[in-house]
């Protein structure tokens, strides 16, 4: 009787081990399926061509100009994917914007926009740009638009610092970037930047500089897309 009980216990133990070995990969695979990502940092603009950008301010609030200048932030790091591919892109200029405010002081906005919206591949996670803020209490926003035509303003931060600083903002999940029916309709476009000057500091001349606009994005959907899929554009 003891031998029979021992045999039955060994059989039960062997079955439990076998079931556990089969169940573990299934749970692991499920975790991978629900968290599949291919995160990569990509360059959106290096601000090398001033003709690609336009700057505006209400005509009754001041005069605004922009130009290309030599320079670059010393703390900038290369994009690893470009290093791995042996790419050494030209990046020796920055975009400078000069605003001359009219008295008296008034509430206004400064816009720095590309001539055409800048498309972002994949599903954007964060947006970053290097800025010289000149230690003013102005606020910098990046303006984005999804494929549904919805425009959003994301706060990059205050410009109350000296020298170059990398400003980064996370793209919130409430901005729809993926259409479950049409996989090619994904991502966002960067429409430009908006500077909201502090009312007490809207006087004299204000200088601001931009360089190296990047996005951390998830390229999993693009890399796994079926190349034989049809495009609904007829």
C-alpha positions as CSV (number, residue, x, y, z in Angstrom):
1,X,0.0,0.0,0.0
2,X,2.8,2.3,0.9
3,X,4.5,1.5,-2.4
4,X,1.3,2.3,-4.4
5,X,0.9,5.6,-2.6
6,X,4.6,6.5,-3.3
7,X,4.1,5.6,-7.0
8,X,0.9,7.7,-7.3
9,X,2.7,10.7,-5.6
10,X,5.6,10.4,-8.0
11,X,3.2,10.4,-11.0
12,X,1.3,13.4,-9.7
13,X,4.6,15.3,-9.2
14,X,5.8,14.4,-12.7
15,X,2.6,15.7,-14.2
16,X,2.8,18.9,-12.2
17,X,6.4,19.5,-13.4
18,X,5.5,18.8,-17.0
19,X,2.5,21.1,-16.8
20,X,4.6,23.9,-15.2
21,X,7.2,23.5,-18.0
22,X,4.5,23.9,-20.6
23,X,2.7,26.7,-18.9
24,X,5.8,28.9,-18.3
25,X,6.5,29.6,-22.0
26,X,2.9,30.3,-22.7
27,X,2.9,33.0,-20.0
28,X,6.2,34.3,-21.2
29,X,4.9,34.5,-24.8
30,X,1.8,36.3,-23.7
31,X,3.9,38.9,-21.9
32,X,6.0,39.5,-25.0
33,X,2.9,39.8,-27.2
34,X,1.4,42.5,-25.0
35,X,4.6,44.5,-24.7
36,X,6.2,44.2,-28.1
37,X,8.1,47.4,-28.9
38,X,11.0,48.5,-31.1
39,X,12.0,51.8,-29.4
40,X,14.5,53.9,-31.4
41,X,15.6,57.5,-31.3
42,X,15.2,59.3,-34.7
43,X,16.2,62.7,-35.9
44,X,13.3,64.9,-37.1
45,X,15.2,68.1,-37.9
46,X,18.7,69.5,-37.4
47,X,17.7,73.0,-38.2
48,X,20.4,73.2,-40.9
49,X,18.2,75.1,-43.5
50,X,16.7,78.4,-42.3
51,X,14.6,78.6,-45.5
52,X,12.6,75.5,-44.3
53,X,11.4,77.5,-41.2
54,X,9.2,80.5,-40.8
55,X,8.7,82.7,-37.7
56,X,5.7,84.8,-36.9
57,X,4.4,87.2,-34.3
58,X,1.3,89.5,-34.4
59,X,2.4,92.6,-36.4
60,X,1.2,94.9,-33.7
61,X,3.4,93.2,-31.1
62,X,6.8,93.3,-32.6
63,X,9.2,92.4,-35.4
64,X,10.6,88.9,-35.7
65,X,13.5,87.5,-37.8
66,X,15.5,84.3,-38.0
67,X,18.8,83.1,-39.5
68,X,21.3,80.2,-39.5
69,X,24.3,80.5,-37.3
70,X,27.4,78.3,-36.7
71,X,27.3,76.3,-33.5
72,X,26.0,73.2,-31.7
73,X,25.3,72.1,-28.1
74,X,28.3,70.5,-26.6
75,X,26.3,68.0,-24.6
76,X,24.5,66.5,-27.6
77,X,25.1,62.8,-28.2
78,X,24.9,61.0,-31.6
79,X,22.0,58.8,-32.5
80,X,23.1,55.2,-31.9
81,X,21.3,53.8,-34.9
82,X,23.2,56.3,-37.2
83,X,26.5,55.3,-35.5
84,X,25.8,51.6,-36.1
85,X,25.0,52.3,-39.7
86,X,28.1,54.4,-40.2
87,X,26.1,57.6,-40.9
88,X,27.8,60.9,-40.1
89,X,25.1,63.6,-40.9
90,X,26.1,67.2,-41.4
91,X,25.1,69.2,-38.3
92,X,27.1,72.4,-37.9
93,X,24.4,75.1,-37.8
94,X,21.6,76.1,-35.5
95,X,18.4,78.2,-36.0
96,X,18.4,81.6,-34.3
97,X,15.2,83.6,-33.7
98,X,15.2,87.3,-32.8
99,X,12.1,89.1,-31.5
100,X,12.0,92.8,-31.0
101,X,8.9,93.7,-28.9
102,X,6.9,96.9,-29.4
103,X,5.9,98.9,-26.3
104,X,3.7,98.8,-24.4
105,X,3.9,95.2,-23.1
106,X,1.2,92.9,-24.2
107,X,0.2,89.3,-24.3
108,X,1.4,87.6,-27.4
109,X,2.8,84.3,-28.8
110,X,5.8,83.6,-31.0
111,X,5.6,80.8,-33.5
112,X,8.5,78.9,-35.1
113,X,7.1,76.5,-37.8
114,X,8.4,74.4,-40.6
115,X,7.2,75.1,-44.1
116,X,5.7,71.6,-44.2
117,X,4.7,69.5,-41.2
118,X,7.4,67.1,-40.0
119,X,6.1,63.5,-40.0
120,X,7.2,61.2,-37.2
121,X,7.5,57.5,-38.0
122,X,6.0,55.0,-35.7
123,X,4.3,55.8,-32.4
124,X,6.0,58.7,-30.7
125,X,6.9,58.4,-27.0
126,X,8.9,61.5,-26.3
127,X,9.9,64.7,-28.2
128,X,13.1,66.6,-27.4
129,X,14.9,69.6,-28.7
130,X,18.0,71.6,-27.7
131,X,17.3,75.2,-26.9
132,X,19.2,78.3,-25.7
133,X,16.6,80.1,-23.6
134,X,18.6,83.2,-22.4
135,X,17.1,82.8,-18.9
136,X,13.7,84.4,-19.6
137,X,10.5,83.1,-17.9
138,X,9.0,82.3,-21.3
139,X,7.3,79.0,-21.9
140,X,8.1,76.7,-24.9
141,X,5.5,74.4,-26.4
142,X,5.7,71.9,-29.2
143,X,2.6,71.7,-31.5
144,X,1.7,68.2,-32.9
145,X,-1.2,66.9,-35.0
146,X,-2.3,63.3,-35.5
147,X,-3.8,61.7,-38.6
148,X,-7.3,62.5,-37.4
149,X,-6.5,66.2,-37.7
150,X,-6.4,66.8,-33.9
151,X,-3.9,69.4,-32.8
152,X,-2.3,69.3,-29.4
153,X,0.1,71.6,-27.5
154,X,2.8,69.8,-25.4
155,X,4.7,71.9,-22.8
156,X,8.4,71.4,-23.2
157,X,9.3,73.7,-20.2
158,X,10.3,77.2,-19.2
159,X,13.2,79.0,-20.9
160,X,14.6,80.3,-17.6
161,X,18.1,78.9,-18.1
162,X,21.4,80.0,-19.6
163,X,23.2,78.2,-22.4
164,X,22.1,75.1,-24.1
165,X,19.6,72.7,-22.5
166,X,17.8,69.7,-23.8
167,X,14.0,69.9,-23.2
168,X,11.9,66.8,-23.4
169,X,8.2,66.1,-23.2
170,X,6.3,62.8,-23.2
171,X,3.6,62.3,-25.7
172,X,0.5,61.5,-23.7
173,X,-1.6,58.4,-24.5
174,X,-4.7,60.5,-25.1
175,X,-3.2,61.6,-28.4
176,X,-4.5,58.9,-30.8
177,X,-1.6,57.7,-32.9
178,X,-2.8,54.4,-34.3
179,X,-5.9,53.4,-36.3
180,X,-6.9,49.8,-35.5
181,X,-8.4,49.4,-39.0
182,X,-5.7,51.1,-41.1
183,X,-2.2,50.4,-39.9
184,X,-0.6,52.9,-42.3
185,X,-2.5,55.8,-40.6
186,X,-0.2,56.0,-37.6
187,X,2.0,58.5,-35.8
188,X,1.9,62.3,-35.5
189,X,3.3,65.3,-37.3
190,X,5.2,68.1,-35.7
191,X,3.6,71.4,-36.7
192,X,6.1,73.7,-34.9
193,X,6.9,75.4,-31.7
194,X,5.1,78.1,-29.8
195,X,6.8,80.4,-27.3
196,X,4.5,82.1,-24.8
197,X,6.4,85.1,-23.4
198,X,6.1,86.2,-19.8
199,X,4.2,89.5,-19.8
200,X,6.7,91.2,-17.5
201,X,9.6,90.3,-19.9
202,X,8.0,91.3,-23.3
203,X,10.3,94.2,-23.9
204,X,13.5,94.9,-25.9
205,X,15.0,92.1,-27.9
206,X,14.7,88.4,-27.2
207,X,17.0,85.8,-28.8
208,X,16.4,82.0,-28.8
209,X,18.2,79.2,-30.6
210,X,17.1,75.7,-31.6
211,X,19.0,72.6,-32.6
212,X,18.6,68.8,-32.9
213,X,14.9,68.0,-32.8
214,X,14.5,64.2,-32.0
215,X,11.7,61.8,-31.2
216,X,11.9,58.5,-29.3
217,X,9.5,56.3,-31.2
218,X,8.2,52.8,-31.3
219,X,8.8,51.3,-34.8
220,X,7.5,47.8,-34.1
221,X,4.3,48.3,-36.3
222,X,6.4,49.7,-39.2
223,X,9.0,46.8,-39.0
224,X,6.3,44.1,-38.8
225,X,4.0,45.6,-41.4
226,X,2.9,43.2,-44.2
227,X,4.6,44.6,-47.4
228,X,1.9,43.0,-49.6
229,X,-0.9,44.8,-47.8
230,X,-3.2,47.0,-49.8
231,X,-3.4,50.8,-49.5
232,X,-6.9,52.3,-49.3
233,X,-6.2,55.4,-51.4
234,X,-8.4,54.7,-54.4
